[in-house]
Amino acid sequence: MATTSEWIAGARPRTLPAAAAPVLVGTGAAAQLDQAHLGRALLALGVALALQVGVNYANDYSDGVRGTDTERVGPMRLTASGAARPAQVRLAAFAALGVGAALGLVLVVLTGQWWLLGVGALAVAAAWFYTGGRRPYGYRGLGEAGVFVFFGLVAVLGTTYTQAGRISWVAAAGAVGVGLLACALLMVNNLRDIPTDVLVGKRTVAVRLGDHRARRAYALLVTVPLLLGVVCAFAAPGALLVLVLALPAGLLASTVIVGARGIALVPVLAGTGLLELGYGVLLGVGLAL
């Protein structure tokens, strides 16, 4: 029987900034349009966090029953380690996704935009089929695409739209920046797992690119968002606050470029999550100002 601390670890707290950052940027973009709404922002945050936890548990379950996580570097996995039965982990994934769906329904009711139910359904399906189902798209090198769309574009623009009733080019630029950082988080995770993923036939983008090019792709993914923040400054000068992150982004990129691997990439994974959270805070505040 898994302990409470093991269930918390299974939720992968280090990935949760990927859920908070788009809501912060989307709310900042809504404030830039003078339409920010705290209640709806909190609902959007609840949806994003629940979906992130849901996809983490779903990934734990699916990879565990496939044997993908049998030999791995990094935090323990509930299913693969035997700490929890697969059915329990699957139930936890469904519960988290259900919470996200319920909060999303409340947000849809408040906005009256019923077509958003379709977007929500796609987000839940994307969370499950990332590693679940017979042909998981995460095993075919499409994980970054899914993360970019749902934890970048959909999350940021959806947050802005449910508050302001419209989106702006600033929101779109911020959405791309957040999406790229979410991809960086996944890239460094998959870079660490290249040796084991190759053995089990998991063809992530990192596996397809190879170690050398995947490291350079990571550096690009953490750099371009800062440039997009500068672009946003043409409409909201406060967006230049993101340049505070130039040093930490450079340190993370250089650590990856020089060849850190295995357990040495775990702090980079945590640092990338914090970088994305910092980006969300600084760009969100910069847009609101």
Secondary structure, DSSP 8 states (H G I E B T S, - for coil): ---HHHHHHHT-GGGTHHHHHHHHHHHHHHHHTT---HHHHHHHHHHHHHHHHHHHHHHHHHHHHHTTTSS-SSS--HHHHTSS-HHHHHHHHHHHHHHHHHHHHHHHHHHT-TTHHHHHHHHHHHHHHTT-SSS-GGGGT-HHHHHHIIIIIIHHHHHHHHHHSS--HHHHHHHHHHHHHHHHHHHHHHHHTHHHHHHHT---HHHHH-HHHHHHHHHHHHHHHHHHHHHHTTT-GGGGGGGGGHHHHHHHHHHHHTT--GGGGHHHHHHHHHHHHHHHHHHHHHHH-
